[in-house]
Amino acid sequence: MADNKGVMIFTEVIEGKLAPIARELLGAGRKLANDLAGELSALVIGNGVGNIAAEAIAFGADKVYIIDAPLLKDYRTDSYVAVAEKVVKQANPLILLMGQTNIGRDLAPRIAFRLSTAAVMDCIALEIDAATKQLLLTKPVYGGNARAVYTMETFPQIATVRAKAMTALAPDSSRKGEVINVDAALNSADIRTNVLQKVVQEVEGIKIEDASIIISGGRGIGGPEGFKQLDELAKLLKGAMGASRPACDNGWVPETIQIGLTGKIVSPDVYIAVAISGSTQHLAGCSGAKNIIAINRDPEANIFREARFGAVGDWKKIVPAFHATVKELLSK
């Protein structure tokens, strides 16, 4: 631990800009670095990503490591693990944070193995122990029914963090930082996979992962017609529509909006669960919401145990009345 210093963030880039999860991690990393009286560094990997340094510094980084090479245009395990390991060994951080994304879930355990340390996945809270200066990592366990706090005895302490569990800082373009360009030194012969095609999922409106308000329907909606009402309400609230697994399994809505342990994990400001009983599988996907509002005809439904607000009754009466009230308030 004596040689490990500061906090490092692995920053993902989307369409030439920092991904939302990267900004959130920089905000969390800035607080941790301040608590440790250390530096916050950012690791940026890709092709044509030199401009990301200024953005990372504006969002809190003191130092930015840039690895820019054509072979890094697309994420591939072999190439990214090799260059990430190289920089992490060079920087020797005390803490390394990644997003709980497809990339983070693949990269974190591999880097941890190569560095003979551990990785705690899907964290929702991070804190520095004032006495030991160790990182306290909180994550959901038992399908989201409980939370456990972990610590590590090996370094760097690696963790992936759930999207929207942390808050990004307001960008400060006047901040100054150091930019370090690192040679990738990659050989194409060492990369065992190749990206043949990318298929971009077309999404109308706000992506469910980015929505601050989500309205989800369950088996009790009864069919696709009911989901049309939820979609209209979601659009009125400038949010997104989600669904439980039974609704997706029945073909009422696409699987791409399924929320739960086997679907997407979301953390919106407001999560409205309509005709959803509140199974453990579903709650594992939405328990990170800041506010859960439940609408269900069964007063004993499990969802009410997790909800901050609830309405017992027929959704076919409650949702239209709510829709009309929201529309009226927005028109004023």
Secondary structure by P-SEA (a helix, b strand, c coil): ccccbbbbbbcccccccccaaaaaaaaaaaaaaaaacbbbbbbbbccccccaaaaaaaacccbbbbbbccccccccaaaaaaaaaaaaaaacccbbbbcccaaaaacaaaaaaaacccccccccbbbbcccccbbbbbbbcccccbbbbbbbccccccccccccccccccccccbbbbbbbbccccccccccccccbbbbbbbcccccccccbbbbbccccccaaaaaaaaaaaaaaccbbbbcaaaaaacccccccccccccccccccbbbbccccccaaaaaacccccbbbbbcccccccccccccccccccaaaaaaaaaaaaaaaaac
